[in-house]
Amino acid sequence: MPLIGPGLSVPVGSVTEIRTGITLRGRDATRPDLRGSCRLIRIGDISNDGLLLTNDLMPFEPREAVKDDQFVKPGDVLFPNRGTRTTALAFDLPEPRVLAGAQFFVLKPNRNKVLPAYLAWFLRSEPAVQHFQTRRKGSHVQTIQRHDIAELIVPLPSLAIQAKIAAAESLVVQEKLLSERISQLKAVYRQRCLLSAASHSRYSVT
């Protein structure tokens, strides 16, 4: 039985608040600063599978005052608005002073209607990829606009079904990561075996 069947589908903009990440002005606005009071999420910090690749986000000190509602909160969904990758992260770190730059849209889901992890999953899904492929503009750096994400139609099963879908996706990603790790370890083991065989050979070139 499919987890998503015929039912309610709505535009993303009807169940989320969408804003652009903070604009950090000045050439040195995002210069790393170990004593900085804030942390910055960059597009490269998010994998294609929607994972945060590091918990050690870049520290920096903004040159301008930052309002409390500009910080990323647990449950916010981050979606890159430039480049060709279609990925999304359901933010869940407890760090209180994390900022996402203007290269992100920050979505605040209405949790009575859509779960953050489910929304992030759907934003990475094939229907979303196809939707954004037809909307991206720009020759040097491709971008999408706020209305492009707001108009994406998302199916809304019950919250219980959404939670099951998000959990299933998490298991799929974990299985993928484990498979990749096993493949890497096998490659290292094979290389060591070959090197050992080469170094212990009774024949040598004279």
Backbone as JSON Lines, residues from 0, in Angstrom:
{"i":0,"aa":"M","n":[0.85,-1.19,0.0],"ca":[0.0,0.0,0.0],"c":[0.88,1.25,0.0]}
{"i":1,"aa":"P","n":[0.68,2.18,-0.93],"ca":[1.51,3.39,-0.96],"c":[1.25,4.27,0.25]}
{"i":2,"aa":"L","n":[2.29,4.93,0.73],"ca":[2.14,5.81,1.89],"c":[1.4,7.09,1.52]}
{"i":3,"aa":"I","n":[1.53,7.51,0.25],"ca":[0.79,8.69,-0.21],"c":[-0.2,8.25,-1.26]}
{"i":4,"aa":"G","n":[-1.45,8.46,-1.02],"ca":[-2.48,8.15,-1.98],"c":[-3.23,9.41,-2.35]}
{"i":5,"aa":"P","n":[-4.33,9.28,-3.09],"ca":[-5.13,10.45,-3.44],"c":[-5.57,11.19,-2.19]}
{"i":6,"aa":"G","n":[-5.44,12.48,-2.21],"ca":[-5.82,13.27,-1.04],"c":[-5.5,14.73,-1.27]}
{"i":7,"aa":"L","n":[-5.37,15.46,-0.2],"ca":[-5.15,16.89,-0.26],"c":[-3.75,17.22,-0.76]}
{"i":8,"aa":"S","n":[-3.68,18.13,-1.71],"ca":[-2.41,18.67,-2.18],"c":[-2.55,20.19,-2.23]}
{"i":9,"aa":"V","n":[-1.54,20.87,-1.73],"ca":[-1.63,22.33,-1.62],"c":[-0.3,22.96,-2.04]}
{"i":10,"aa":"P","n":[-0.3,24.25,-2.38],"ca":[0.97,24.93,-2.64],"c":[1.79,25.04,-1.35]}
{"i":11,"aa":"V","n":[3.1,24.92,-1.5],"ca":[3.97,25.03,-0.34],"c":[3.74,26.34,0.41]}
{"i":12,"aa":"G","n":[3.5,27.41,-0.32],"ca":[3.32,28.72,0.29],"c":[2.1,28.83,1.18]}
{"i":13,"aa":"S","n":[1.15,27.89,1.05],"ca":[-0.06,27.95,1.87],"c":[0.13,27.29,3.23]}
{"i":14,"aa":"V","n":[1.22,26.54,3.4],"ca":[1.44,25.84,4.66],"c":[2.78,26.21,5.29]}
{"i":15,"aa":"T","n":[3.49,27.18,4.7],"ca":[4.76,27.61,5.25],"c":[4.89,29.13,5.13]}
{"i":16,"aa":"E","n":[5.69,29.67,6.02],"ca":[6.16,31.05,5.87],"c":[7.53,30.97,5.2]}
{"i":17,"aa":"I","n":[7.7,31.72,4.12],"ca":[8.94,31.64,3.35],"c":[9.64,33.0,3.4]}
{"i":18,"aa":"R","n":[10.89,32.99,3.81],"ca":[11.69,34.21,3.78],"c":[13.06,33.91,3.22]}
{"i":19,"aa":"T","n":[13.74,34.94,2.79],"ca":[15.11,34.8,2.32],"c":[16.06,34.91,3.5]}
{"i":20,"aa":"G","n":[17.17,34.17,3.45],"ca":[18.16,34.25,4.5],"c":[18.72,35.66,4.62]}
{"i":21,"aa":"I","n":[19.51,35.89,5.63],"ca":[20.02,37.22,5.93],"c":[21.03,37.68,4.88]}
{"i":22,"aa":"T","n":[20.95,38.96,4.52],"ca":[21.93,39.56,3.62],"c":[23.08,40.11,4.45]}
{"i":23,"aa":"L","n":[24.26,39.58,4.21],"ca":[25.45,39.99,4.96],"c":[26.29,40.87,4.04]}
{"i":24,"aa":"R","n":[26.34,42.15,4.35],"ca":[26.98,43.12,3.46],"c":[28.48,43.26,3.77]}
{"i":25,"aa":"G","n":[29.22,43.57,2.72],"ca":[30.65,43.81,2.9],"c":[31.48,42.61,2.5]}
{"i":26,"aa":"R","n":[32.66,42.88,1.93],"ca":[33.51,41.8,1.44],"c":[33.93,40.84,2.54]}
{"i":27,"aa":"D","n":[34.11,41.35,3.74],"ca":[34.58,40.52,4.85],"c":[33.44,40.13,5.8]}
{"i":28,"aa":"A","n":[32.2,40.26,5.33],"ca":[31.05,40.03,6.22],"c":[31.01,38.6,6.75]}
{"i":29,"aa":"T","n":[31.49,37.66,5.96],"ca":[31.44,36.26,6.4],"c":[32.84,35.69,6.6]}
{"i":30,"aa":"R","n":[33.79,36.56,6.95],"ca":[35.14,36.08,7.24],"c":[35.11,35.23,8.52]}
{"i":31,"aa":"P","n":[35.71,34.03,8.5],"ca":[35.74,33.2,9.72],"c":[36.38,33.93,10.88]}
{"i":32,"aa":"D","n":[35.78,33.78,12.05],"ca":[36.28,34.43,13.26],"c":[36.03,33.47,14.42]}
{"i":33,"aa":"L","n":[37.1,32.88,14.93],"ca":[36.95,31.88,15.99],"c":[36.27,32.44,17.22]}
{"i":34,"aa":"R","n":[36.32,33.76,17.41],"ca":[35.66,34.38,18.56],"c":[34.27,34.91,18.2]}
{"i":35,"aa":"G","n":[33.83,34.64,16.99],"ca":[32.53,35.15,16.54],"c":[31.37,34.61,17.36]}
{"i":36,"aa":"S","n":[30.33,35.41,17.46],"ca":[29.17,35.04,18.28],"c":[28.13,34.26,17.49]}
{"i":37,"aa":"C","n":[28.31,34.16,16.16],"ca":[27.32,33.49,15.32],"c":[27.96,32.37,14.53]}
{"i":38,"aa":"R","n":[27.11,31.51,13.99],"ca":[27.54,30.43,13.1],"c":[26.8,30.59,11.77]}
{"i":39,"aa":"L","n":[27.49,30.21,10.68],"ca":[26.91,30.38,9.35],"c":[26.78,29.04,8.65]}
{"i":40,"aa":"I","n":[25.57,28.78,8.12],"ca":[25.36,27.61,7.27],"c":[25.59,28.03,5.82]}
{"i":41,"aa":"R","n":[26.42,27.26,5.12],"ca":[26.68,27.5,3.71],"c":[26.09,26.37,2.87]}
{"i":42,"aa":"I","n":[25.85,26.64,1.58],"ca":[25.23,25.63,0.73],"c":[26.04,24.34,0.74]}
{"i":43,"aa":"G","n":[27.36,24.47,0.75],"ca":[28.21,23.28,0.76],"c":[28.14,22.47,2.03]}
{"i":44,"aa":"D","n":[27.49,23.0,3.07],"ca":[27.34,22.27,4.33],"c":[26.2,21.26,4.27]}
{"i":45,"aa":"I","n":[25.4,21.3,3.2],"ca":[24.23,20.43,3.09],"c":[24.43,19.43,1.96]}
{"i":46,"aa":"S","n":[24.21,18.16,2.23],"ca":[24.39,17.12,1.22],"c":[23.16,17.05,0.31]}
{"i":47,"aa":"N","n":[23.3,16.3,-0.78],"ca":[22.16,16.1,-1.68],"c":[21.01,15.37,-0.99]}
{"i":48,"aa":"D","n":[21.35,14.59,0.05],"ca":[20.33,13.85,0.79],"c":[19.73,14.66,1.94]}
{"i":49,"aa":"G","n":[20.1,15.94,2.03],"ca":[19.51,16.78,3.06],"c":[20.13,16.61,4.43]}
{"i":50,"aa":"L","n":[21.39,16.19,4.47],"ca":[22.09,16.04,5.74],"c":[23.02,17.23,5.96]}
{"i":51,"aa":"L","n":[23.15,17.63,7.22],"ca":[24.14,18.64,7.56],"c":[25.48,17.92,7.67]}
{"i":52,"aa":"L","n":[26.43,18.31,6.83],"ca":[27.69,17.58,6.72],"c":[28.63,17.84,7.88]}
{"i":53,"aa":"T","n":[28.36,18.88,8.65],"ca":[29.2,19.19,9.82],"c":[28.36,19.85,10.9]}
{"i":54,"aa":"N","n":[28.64,19.52,12.13],"ca":[28.03,20.23,13.26],"c":[28.89,21.4,13.7]}
{"i":55,"aa":"D","n":[30.08,21.49,13.12],"ca":[31.02,22.55,13.46],"c":[30.9,23.66,12.42]}
{"i":56,"aa":"L","n":[29.81,24.4,12.49],"ca":[29.53,25.44,11.51],"c":[30.51,26.61,11.67]}
{"i":57,"aa":"M","n":[30.74,27.33,10.58],"ca":[31.74,28.4,10.58],"c":[31.36,29.53,11.53]}
{"i":58,"aa":"P","n":[32.24,29.86,12.5],"ca":[31.97,31.0,13.38],"c":[32.34,32.31,12.69]}
{"i":59,"aa":"F","n":[31.55,33.34,12.93],"ca":[31.87,34.65,12.39],"c":[31.14,35.71,13.22]}
{"i":60,"aa":"E","n":[31.48,36.97,12.98],"ca":[30.85,38.07,13.7],"c":[30.21,39.02,12.69]}
{"i":61,"aa":"P","n":[28.88,39.07,12.65],"ca":[28.2,39.98,11.71],"c":[28.58,41.43,11.98]}
{"i":62,"aa":"R","n":[28.65,42.22,10.92],"ca":[28.99,43.63,11.06],"c":[27.78,44.46,11.46]}
{"i":63,"aa":"E","n":[26.58,43.89,11.29],"ca":[25.36,44.62,11.62],"c":[24.57,43.84,12.66]}
{"i":64,"aa":"A","n":[23.69,44.54,13.34],"ca":[22.85,43.88,14.34],"c":[21.93,42.86,13.66]}
{"i":65,"aa":"V","n":[21.73,41.74,14.33],"ca":[20.89,40.67,13.8],"c":[19.65,40.53,14.68]}
{"i":66,"aa":"K","n":[18.48,40.56,14.06],"ca":[17.24,40.39,14.8],"c":[17.04,38.93,15.18]}
{"i":67,"aa":"D","n":[16.34,38.71,16.27],"ca":[16.15,37.35,16.76],"c":[15.45,36.45,15.73]}
{"i":68,"aa":"D","n":[14.49,37.02,14.98],"ca":[13.77,36.18,14.03],"c":[14.58,35.84,12.78]}
{"i":69,"aa":"Q","n":[15.81,36.37,12.67],"ca":[16.66,36.03,11.54],"c":[17.51,34.8,11.81]}
{"i":70,"aa":"F","n":[17.6,34.37,13.06],"ca":[18.34,33.16,13.37],"c":[17.53,31.93,12.97]}
{"i":71,"aa":"V","n":[18.24,30.91,12.5],"ca":[17.58,29.66,12.12],"c":[17.2,28.89,13.37]}
{"i":72,"aa":"K","n":[15.96,28.42,13.41],"ca":[15.45,27.7,14.58],"c":[15.23,26.22,14.23]}
{"i":73,"aa":"P","n":[15.31,25.32,15.23],"ca":[14.98,23.92,14.97],"c":[13.57,23.81,14.37]}
{"i":74,"aa":"G","n":[13.46,23.05,13.29],"ca":[12.19,22.93,12.58],"c":[12.11,23.79,11.33]}
{"i":75,"aa":"D","n":[13.01,24.77,11.2],"ca":[13.08,25.52,9.95],"c":[13.63,24.61,8.86]}
{"i":76,"aa":"V","n":[13.2,24.85,7.64],"ca":[13.68,24.08,6.49],"c":[14.47,25.02,5.59]}
{"i":77,"aa":"L","n":[15.71,24.65,5.28],"ca":[16.58,25.47,4.45],"c":[16.61,24.9,3.04]}
{"i":78,"aa":"F","n":[16.43,25.8,2.07],"ca":[16.4,25.4,0.67],"c":[17.27,26.36,-0.14]}
{"i":79,"aa":"P","n":[18.34,25.88,-0.8],"ca":[19.2,26.77,-1.58],"c":[18.42,27.38,-2.75]}
{"i":80,"aa":"N","n":[18.58,28.7,-2.94],"ca":[17.86,29.34,-4.03],"c":[18.77,29.66,-5.22]}
{"i":81,"aa":"R","n":[20.0,29.15,-5.18],"ca":[20.89,29.33,-6.33],"c":[21.7,28.06,-6.55]}
{"i":82,"aa":"G","n":[22.19,27.89,-7.78],"ca":[22.88,26.66,-8.14],"c":[21.92,25.68,-8.8]}
{"i":83,"aa":"T","n":[22.41,24.5,-9.08],"ca":[21.61,23.5,-9.81],"c":[21.18,22.33,-8.93]}
{"i":84,"aa":"R","n":[21.63,22.29,-7.69],"ca":[21.21,21.2,-6.81],"c":[19.85,21.49,-6.21]}
{"i":85,"aa":"T","n":[19.03,20.45,-6.11],"ca":[17.75,20.56,-5.42],"c":[17.85,19.76,-4.13]}
{"i":86,"aa":"T","n":[18.11,20.45,-3.02],"ca":[18.22,19.77,-1.74],"c":[17.55,20.63,-0.68]}
{"i":87,"aa":"A","n":[17.32,20.06,0.47],"ca":[16.67,20.79,1.56],"c":[17.05,20.13,2.87]}
{"i":88,"aa":"L","n":[17.19,20.96,3.9],"ca":[17.58,20.49,5.23],"c":[16.54,20.9,6.25]}
{"i":89,"aa":"A","n":[16.06,19.93,7.03],"ca":[15.23,20.23,8.19],"c":[16.19,20.47,9.36]}
{"i":90,"aa":"F","n":[16.38,21.72,9.72],"ca":[17.38,22.09,10.72],"c":[16.95,21.59,12.09]}
{"i":91,"aa":"D","n":[17.91,20.96,12.82],"ca":[17.54,20.42,14.14],"c":[18.64,20.59,15.17]}
{"i":92,"aa":"L","n":[19.62,21.48,14.92],"ca":[20.66,21.71,15.91],"c":[20.15,22.64,17.02]}
{"i":93,"aa":"P","n":[20.6,22.44,18.26],"ca":[20.17,23.3,19.36],"c":[20.92,24.63,19.4]}
{"i":94,"aa":"E","n":[21.99,24.78,18.59],"ca":[22.78,26.01,18.57],"c":[21.86,27.22,18.32]}
{"i":95,"aa":"P","n":[21.85,28.22,19.21],"ca":[20.86,29.3,19.14],"c":[21.18,30.44,18.18]}
{"i":96,"aa":"R","n":[22.42,30.55,17.71],"ca":[22.8,31.72,16.91],"c":[23.37,31.3,15.55]}
{"i":97,"aa":"V","n":[22.55,30.56,14.82],"ca":[22.92,30.1,13.48],"c":[22.19,30.95,12.45]}
{"i":98,"aa":"L","n":[22.93,31.38,11.44],"ca":[22.35,32.19,10.37],"c":[22.51,31.47,9.03]}
{"i":99,"aa":"A","n":[21.53,31.67,8.18],"ca":[21.61,31.21,6.8],"c":[21.65,32.45,5.92]}
{"i":100,"aa":"G","n":[22.6,32.48,4.98],"ca":[22.75,33.64,4.12],"c":[21.65,33.76,3.08]}
{"i":101,"aa":"A","n":[21.76,34.8,2.26],"ca":[20.72,35.1,1.27],"c":[20.65,34.07,0.16]}
{"i":102,"aa":"Q","n":[21.59,33.13,0.13],"ca":[21.53,32.07,-0.88],"c":[20.56,30.96,-0.49]}
{"i":103,"aa":"F","n":[19.89,31.14,0.64],"ca":[18.88,30.19,1.09],"c":[17.51,30.84,1.19]}
{"i":104,"aa":"F","n":[16.47,30.02,0.98],"ca":[15.14,30.33,1.49],"c":[15.0,29.6,2.82]}
{"i":105,"aa":"V","n":[14.43,30.28,3.79],"ca":[14.15,29.67,5.09],"c":[12.65,29.49,5.21]}
{"i":106,"aa":"L","n":[12.21,28.25,5.31],"ca":[10.78,27.94,5.38],"c":[10.41,27.57,6.81]}
{"i":107,"aa":"K","n":[9.35,28.17,7.29],"ca":[8.84,27.85,8.63],"c":[7.48,27.17,8.45]}
{"i":108,"aa":"P","n":[7.47,25.83,8.52],"ca":[6.22,25.1,8.27],"c":[5.19,25.31,9.37]}
{"i":109,"aa":"N","n":[3.94,25.31,8.98],"ca":[2.84,25.23,9.94],"c":[2.77,23.77,10.38]}
{"i":110,"aa":"R","n":[3.27,23.49,11.58],"ca":[3.44,22.1,12.01],"c":[2.12,21.4,12.3]}
{"i":111,"aa":"N","n":[1.04,22.13,12.3],"ca":[-0.26,21.48,12.41],"c":[-0.68,20.86,11.07]}
{"i":112,"aa":"K","n":[0.06,21.21,10.01],"ca":[-0.3,20.73,8.68],"c":[0.83,19.95,8.0]}
{"i":113,"aa":"V","n":[2.07,20.36,8.25],"ca":[3.18,19.69,7.56],"c":[4.39,19.63,8.48]}
{"i":114,"aa":"L","n":[5.01,18.45,8.56],"ca":[6.18,18.26,9.4],"c":[7.44,18.73,8.66]}
{"i":115,"aa":"P","n":[8.38,19.34,9.37],"ca":[9.6,19.83,8.71],"c":[10.35,18.75,7.93]}
{"i":116,"aa":"A","n":[10.55,17.58,8.53],"ca":[11.3,16.52,7.86],"c":[10.57,16.03,6.61]}
{"i":117,"aa":"Y","n":[9.26,15.98,6.68],"ca":[8.48,15.58,5.5],"c":[8.59,16.62,4.41]}
{"i":118,"aa":"L","n":[8.48,17.89,4.77],"ca":[8.59,18.95,3.78],"c":[9.96,18.94,3.12]}
{"i":119,"aa":"A","n":[11.02,18.77,3.93],"ca":[12.37,18.72,3.38],"c":[12.52,17.54,2.42]}
{"i":120,"aa":"W","n":[11.95,16.4,2.81],"ca":[11.99,15.23,1.92],"c":[11.31,15.54,0.6]}
{"i":121,"aa":"F","n":[10.12,16.14,0.64],"ca":[9.41,16.39,-0.61],"c":[10.14,17.41,-1.47]}
{"i":122,"aa":"L","n":[10.8,18.4,-0.85],"ca":[11.56,19.39,-1.62],"c":[12.75,18.76,-2.34]}
{"i":123,"aa":"R","n":[13.19,17.58,-1.88],"ca":[14.27,16.86,-2.55],"c":[13.76,15.81,-3.53]}
{"i":124,"aa":"S","n":[12.46,15.6,-3.58],"ca":[11.9,14.52,-4.37],"c":[11.92,14.84,-5.86]}
{"i":125,"aa":"E","n":[11.69,13.83,-6.68],"ca":[11.73,14.0,-8.13],"c":[10.7,15.01,-8.65]}
{"i":126,"aa":"P","n":[9.45,15.02,-8.14],"ca":[8.52,16.06,-8.61],"c":[9.04,17.47,-8.35]}
{"i":127,"aa":"A","n":[9.69,17.67,-7.2],"ca":[10.24,18.99,-6.89],"c":[11.42,19.3,-7.81]}
{"i":128,"aa":"V","n":[12.28,18.32,-8.06],"ca":[13.42,18.51,-8.96],"c":[12.93,18.97,-10.33]}
{"i":129,"aa":"Q","n":[11.93,18.29,-10.85],"ca":[11.38,18.64,-12.17],"c":[10.76,20.03,-12.14]}
{"i":130,"aa":"H","n":[10.06,20.35,-11.07],"ca":[9.43,21.67,-10.94],"c":[10.48,22.78,-11.0]}
{"i":131,"aa":"F","n":[11.55,22.63,-10.24],"ca":[12.56,23.69,-10.18],"c":[13.43,23.74,-11.43]}
{"i":132,"aa":"Q","n":[13.6,22.62,-12.12],"ca":[14.36,22.63,-13.37],"c":[13.72,23.55,-14.4]}
{"i":133,"aa":"T","n":[12.4,23.64,-14.39],"ca":[11.71,24.5,-15.35],"c":[11.62,25.95,-14.88]}
{"i":134,"aa":"R","n":[11.99,26.21,-13.63],"ca":[11.86,27.56,-13.07],"c":[13.2,28.29,-12.94]}
{"i":135,"aa":"R","n":[14.3,27.57,-12.91],"ca":[15.59,28.23,-12.69],"c":[15.92,29.17,-13.84]}
{"i":136,"aa":"K","n":[16.5,30.32,-13.49],"ca":[16.88,31.32,-14.48],"c":[18.32,31.76,-14.22]}
{"i":137,"aa":"G","n":[18.97,32.22,-15.28],"ca":[20.34,32.7,-15.16],"c":[21.3,31.82,-15.94]}
{"i":138,"aa":"S","n":[22.28,32.43,-16.57],"ca":[23.25,31.69,-17.37],"c":[24.51,31.37,-16.57]}
{"i":139,"aa":"H","n":[24.98,32.32,-15.78],"ca":[26.2,32.1,-14.99],"c":[25.88,31.4,-13.68]}
{"i":140,"aa":"V","n":[24.96,31.97,-12.91],"ca":[24.49,31.36,-11.67],"c":[22.97,31.24,-11.76]}
{"i":141,"aa":"Q","n":[22.48,30.02,-11.72],"ca":[21.04,29.81,-11.83],"c":[20.37,30.06,-10.48]}
{"i":142,"aa":"T","n":[19.22,30.71,-10.51],"ca":[18.5,31.04,-9.29],"c":[17.02,30.72,-9.45]}
{"i":143,"aa":"I","n":[16.35,30.6,-8.33],"ca":[14.9,30.5,-8.32],"c":[14.36,31.61,-7.42]}
{"i":144,"aa":"Q","n":[13.11,31.96,-7.63],"ca":[12.47,33.04,-6.89],"c":[11.57,32.46,-5.8]}
{"i":145,"aa":"R","n":[11.18,33.34,-4.89],"ca":[10.32,32.9,-3.79],"c":[9.02,32.27,-4.3]}
{"i":146,"aa":"H","n":[8.44,32.87,-5.34],"ca":[7.16,32.33,-5.82],"c":[7.33,30.94,-6.45]}
{"i":147,"aa":"D","n":[8.54,30.63,-6.93],"ca":[8.78,29.31,-7.51],"c":[8.61,28.21,-6.47]}
{"i":148,"aa":"I","n":[9.09,28.46,-5.28],"ca":[8.94,27.45,-4.22],"c":[7.55,27.53,-3.61]}
{"i":149,"aa":"A","n":[6.99,28.72,-3.52],"ca":[5.65,28.87,-2.94],"c":[4.59,28.17,-3.78]}
{"i":150,"aa":"E","n":[4.81,28.08,-5.09],"ca":[3.81,27.5,-6.0],"c":[3.97,25.99,-6.17]}
{"i":151,"aa":"L","n":[5.03,25.41,-5.62],"ca":[5.19,23.96,-5.71],"c":[4.07,23.26,-4.96]}
{"i":152,"aa":"I","n":[3.43,22.31,-5.6],"ca":[2.32,21.58,-4.99],"c":[2.85,20.4,-4.19]}
{"i":153,"aa":"V","n":[2.49,20.36,-2.91],"ca":[2.95,19.29,-2.03],"c":[1.75,18.48,-1.55]}
{"i":154,"aa":"P","n":[1.79,17.15,-1.65],"ca":[0.71,16.32,-1.1],"c":[0.77,16.34,0.42]}
{"i":155,"aa":"L","n":[-0.41,16.37,1.05],"ca":[-0.46,16.44,2.51],"c":[-1.28,15.27,3.08]}
{"i":156,"aa":"P","n":[-0.65,14.12,3.28],"ca":[-1.32,13.07,4.03],"c":[-1.38,13.47,5.5]}
{"i":157,"aa":"S","n":[-1.9,12.61,6.33],"ca":[-1.98,12.91,7.76],"c":[-0.59,13.09,8.34]}
{"i":158,"aa":"L","n":[-0.5,13.76,9.48],"ca":[0.8,13.95,10.14],"c":[1.44,12.61,10.49]}
{"i":159,"aa":"A","n":[0.63,11.63,10.83],"ca":[1.16,10.3,11.16],"c":[1.83,9.68,9.94]}
{"i":160,"aa":"I","n":[1.2,9.8,8.78],"ca":[1.79,9.27,7.55],"c":[3.03,10.06,7.17]}
{"i":161,"aa":"Q","n":[2.98,11.38,7.35],"ca":[4.15,12.2,7.07],"c":[5.35,11.74,7.92]}
{"i":162,"aa":"A","n":[5.09,11.46,9.19],"ca":[6.17,11.01,10.08],"c":[6.75,9.68,9.61]}
{"i":163,"aa":"K","n":[5.9,8.77,9.13],"ca":[6.37,7.48,8.64],"c":[7.23,7.66,7.38]}
{"i":164,"aa":"I","n":[6.81,8.55,6.5],"ca":[7.57,8.81,5.28],"c":[8.94,9.39,5.62]}
{"i":165,"aa":"A","n":[8.96,10.35,6.54],"ca":[10.23,10.96,6.94],"c":[11.15,9.93,7.59]}
{"i":166,"aa":"A","n":[10.59,9.06,8.41],"ca":[11.39,8.02,9.07],"c":[11.94,7.03,8.04]}
{"i":167,"aa":"A","n":[11.11,6.66,7.08],"ca":[11.55,5.73,6.03],"c":[12.67,6.35,5.21]}
{"i":168,"aa":"E","n":[12.54,7.63,4.87],"ca":[13.58,8.32,4.12],"c":[14.89,8.35,4.92]}
{"i":169,"aa":"S","n":[14.8,8.59,6.22],"ca":[15.99,8.62,7.06],"c":[16.71,7.27,7.03]}
{"i":170,"aa":"L","n":[15.96,6.18,7.06],"ca":[16.56,4.86,7.01],"c":[17.22,4.6,5.66]}
{"i":171,"aa":"V","n":[16.59,5.07,4.59],"ca":[17.17,4.91,3.25],"c":[18.51,5.63,3.17]}
{"i":172,"aa":"V","n":[18.56,6.85,3.7],"ca":[19.79,7.64,3.67],"c":[20.87,6.97,4.51]}
{"i":173,"aa":"Q","n":[20.49,6.46,5.7],"ca":[21.47,5.77,6.55],"c":[22.02,4.53,5.86]}
{"i":174,"aa":"E","n":[21.14,3.77,5.19],"ca":[21.59,2.58,4.46],"c":[22.57,2.97,3.35]}
{"i":175,"aa":"K","n":[22.27,4.05,2.66],"ca":[23.16,4.53,1.6],"c":[24.53,4.89,2.15]}
{"i":176,"aa":"L","n":[24.54,5.62,3.27],"ca":[25.81,6.02,3.87],"c":[26.62,4.81,4.33]}
{"i":177,"aa":"L","n":[25.94,3.82,4.92],"ca":[26.64,2.62,5.37],"c":[27.21,1.85,4.19]}
{"i":178,"aa":"S","n":[26.44,1.77,3.09],"ca":[26.91,1.06,1.9],"c":[28.16,1.74,1.34]}
{"i":179,"aa":"E","n":[28.13,3.09,1.31],"ca":[29.28,3.82,0.81],"c":[30.49,3.61,1.7]}
{"i":180,"aa":"R","n":[30.27,3.59,3.01],"ca":[31.38,3.38,3.96],"c":[31.98,1.99,3.8]}
{"i":181,"aa":"I","n":[31.1,0.98,3.66],"ca":[31.58,-0.39,3.46],"c":[32.38,-0.49,2.18]}
{"i":182,"aa":"S","n":[31.91,0.16,1.12],"ca":[32.63,0.15,-0.16],"c":[34.01,0.78,-0.01]}
{"i":183,"aa":"Q","n":[34.08,1.9,0.74],"ca":[35.37,2.56,0.96],"c":[36.33,1.66,1.74]}
{"i":184,"aa":"L","n":[35.8,1.0,2.78],"ca":[36.66,0.13,3.59],"c":[37.16,-1.07,2.78]}
{"i":185,"aa":"K","n":[36.3,-1.6,1.91],"ca":[36.72,-2.71,1.06],"c":[37.83,-2.28,0.11]}
{"i":186,"aa":"A","n":[37.7,-1.07,-0.44],"ca":[38.72,-0.56,-1.36],"c":[40.06,-0.4,-0.64]}
{"i":187,"aa":"V","n":[40.01,0.14,0.59],"ca":[41.24,0.3,1.36],"c":[41.86,-1.06,1.67]}
{"i":188,"aa":"Y","n":[41.03,-2.03,2.04],"ca":[41.52,-3.37,2.37],"c":[42.16,-4.03,1.15]}
{"i":189,"aa":"R","n":[41.51,-3.92,-0.01],"ca":[42.07,-4.51,-1.23],"c":[43.42,-3.88,-1.57]}
{"i":190,"aa":"Q","n":[43.49,-2.54,-1.43],"ca":[44.74,-1.85,-1.74],"c":[45.86,-2.31,-0.81]}
{"i":191,"aa":"R","n":[45.57,-2.46,0.47],"ca":[46.57,-2.91,1.43],"c":[47.03,-4.33,1.12]}
{"i":192,"aa":"C","n":[46.08,-5.17,0.73],"ca":[46.45,-6.55,0.38],"c":[47.38,-6.57,-0.82]}
{"i":193,"aa":"L","n":[47.09,-5.77,-1.83],"ca":[47.92,-5.73,-3.03],"c":[49.31,-5.18,-2.71]}
{"i":194,"aa":"L","n":[49.35,-4.13,-1.88],"ca":[50.64,-3.56,-1.5],"c":[51.45,-4.56,-0.69]}
{"i":195,"aa":"S","n":[50.78,-5.3,0.18],"ca":[51.46,-6.31,0.99],"c":[52.02,-7.41,0.1]}
{"i":196,"aa":"A","n":[51.21,-7.83,-0.89],"ca":[51.67,-8.87,-1.8],"c":[52.88,-8.39,-2.6]}
{"i":197,"aa":"A","n":[52.84,-7.12,-3.0],"ca":[53.95,-6.57,-3.78],"c":[55.22,-6.5,-2.97]}
{"i":198,"aa":"S","n":[55.11,-6.08,-1.71],"ca":[56.3,-5.88,-0.89],"c":[56.88,-7.2,-0.36]}
{"i":199,"aa":"H","n":[56.08,-8.27,-0.34],"ca":[56.57,-9.54,0.17],"c":[56.88,-10.55,-0.92]}
{"i":200,"aa":"S","n":[56.81,-10.09,-2.14],"ca":[57.08,-11.0,-3.25],"c":[58.53,-11.47,-3.2]}
{"i":201,"aa":"R","n":[58.76,-12.78,-3.49],"ca":[60.12,-13.32,-3.47],"c":[60.88,-12.97,-4.74]}
{"i":202,"aa":"Y","n":[60.17,-12.39,-5.71],"ca":[60.83,-12.01,-6.95],"c":[61.01,-10.5,-6.98]}
{"i":203,"aa":"S","n":[62.09,-10.05,-7.52],"ca":[62.32,-8.62,-7.64],"c":[63.01,-8.33,-8.95]}
{"i":204,"aa":"V","n":[62.91,-7.13,-9.38],"ca":[63.52,-6.71,-10.64],"c":[64.95,-6.29,-10.35]}
{"i":205,"aa":"T","n":[65.91,-6.82,-11.08],"ca":[67.31,-6.46,-10.88],"c":[67.83,-5.7,-12.09]}
